[in-house]
Amino acid sequence: MGLKGVQKVAQIAPNSSLQSDSGDCENVKLVNDLYYNFDSCLDIVINDKKKLALFVEKQHMLLKEFESESDYTSAGLKSKTDGEVINIHVPQSNKGYGIKKRIPSASEVAYENSKKRT
């Protein structure tokens, strides 16, 4: 991870909503620092199951704390709508691709031809 994570941060942060919403370079710097720190922590705990479980638990608690303090709604939850009907039409044909009848093998053709001769 290490350096790859830092490279990902450089790609992600310029396109983040923080920059487009506020244009504040300080927010982008903080986001970059956050990604770097998270990646560094992950590099440290990734091979120790107990430390990794503790890290996940602390991240989960921090997330719950931030969610309870704000009226933030996840982008995934915003895009979902209840009661939306999606009509899927089953294709009636393959528009010329494929054939309706199975092509018999050479041995089947030879067998059928031999039956016709007798």
C-alpha positions in Angstrom: 0.0 0.0 0.0 2.2 2.8 1.3 3.2 4.9 -1.7 0.4 3.6 -3.9 -2.1 5.0 -1.4 -0.5 8.4 -1.5 -0.7 8.4 -5.2 -4.4 7.5 -5.0 -4.9 10.4 -2.7 -3.3 12.8 -5.2 -5.8 11.5 -7.8 -8.9 11.4 -5.5 -8.5 14.7 -3.6 -8.5 17.1 -6.5 -11.8 15.7 -7.7 -13.4 15.5 -4.2 -16.5 17.3 -3.3 -14.6 19.2 -0.7 -12.6 21.1 -3.3 -15.5 21.7 -5.6 -17.8 22.9 -2.9 -15.5 25.2 -1.0 -12.4 25.6 -3.2 -10.5 25.6 0.1 -7.0 24.2 -0.3 -6.8 23.6 3.5 -9.6 21.0 3.2 -7.8 19.3 0.4 -4.6 19.2 2.5 -6.6 17.7 5.4 -8.1 15.1 3.2 -4.7 14.2 1.8 -3.3 13.9 5.4 -6.3 11.8 6.4 -5.7 9.3 3.5 -2.0 9.2 4.2 -2.6 8.5 8.0 -5.2 5.9 7.3 -3.0 4.1 4.8 0.0 4.2 7.2 -2.1 2.8 10.0 -3.4 0.1 7.7 0.2 -0.8 6.7 1.1 -1.2 10.4 -1.9 -3.3 11.5 -2.6 -5.4 8.4 -0.5 -8.4 9.5 -1.8 -8.5 13.1 -5.4 -9.8 13.4 -6.0 -8.3 16.8 -4.7 -4.9 16.0 -6.6 -4.9 12.7 -9.9 -5.9 14.5 -9.2 -3.1 17.0 -8.5 -0.6 14.2 -11.8 -1.5 12.5 -13.7 -1.2 15.7 -12.3 2.2 16.4 -13.0 3.4 12.9 -16.6 2.1 13.2 -17.1 3.9 16.5 -15.7 7.1 15.0 -18.0 6.8 12.1 -21.1 6.3 14.3 -20.0 9.3 16.4 -19.8 11.6 13.4 -23.1 10.3 12.0 -24.9 10.9 15.2 -23.5 14.5 15.5 -24.5 15.6 12.0 -27.4 15.3 9.6 -25.1 13.6 7.0 -26.7 11.1 4.6 -24.6 8.7 2.6 -24.5 9.3 -1.1 -25.5 5.7 -1.6 -28.6 6.2 0.5 -29.5 9.5 -1.3 -29.7 7.8 -4.7 -32.0 5.0 -3.7 -35.7 5.6 -4.1 -38.5 3.4 -2.8 -41.3 2.4 -5.1 -39.4 2.9 -8.3 -40.6 0.4 -11.0 -38.0 -0.8 -13.4 -39.5 -2.3 -16.5 -37.3 -4.9 -18.2 -38.4 -6.1 -21.5 -37.3 -9.6 -22.4 -35.9 -9.8 -25.9 -38.0 -11.8 -28.3 -35.1 -12.5 -30.7 -31.4 -12.0 -31.1 -31.8 -9.6 -34.1 -30.2 -12.0 -36.6 -27.6 -13.5 -34.3 -27.8 -17.2 -33.7 -30.2 -19.6 -35.3 -33.3 -21.2 -34.0 -32.4 -24.8 -34.7 -29.3 -26.6 -33.5 -26.6 -27.3 -36.1 -26.1 -31.1 -36.2 -22.6 -32.5 -36.0 -20.9 -34.2 -39.0 -21.5 -37.7 -37.4 -25.2 -36.9 -36.9 -25.5 -35.8 -40.6 -23.7 -39.0 -41.7 -26.0 -41.2 -39.6 -29.1 -39.5 -40.9 -27.9 -39.9 -44.5 -27.1 -43.6 -44.0 -30.7 -44.1 -42.7 -32.1 -42.5 -45.8 -30.2 -44.9 -48.1 -31.5 -48.1 -46.6 
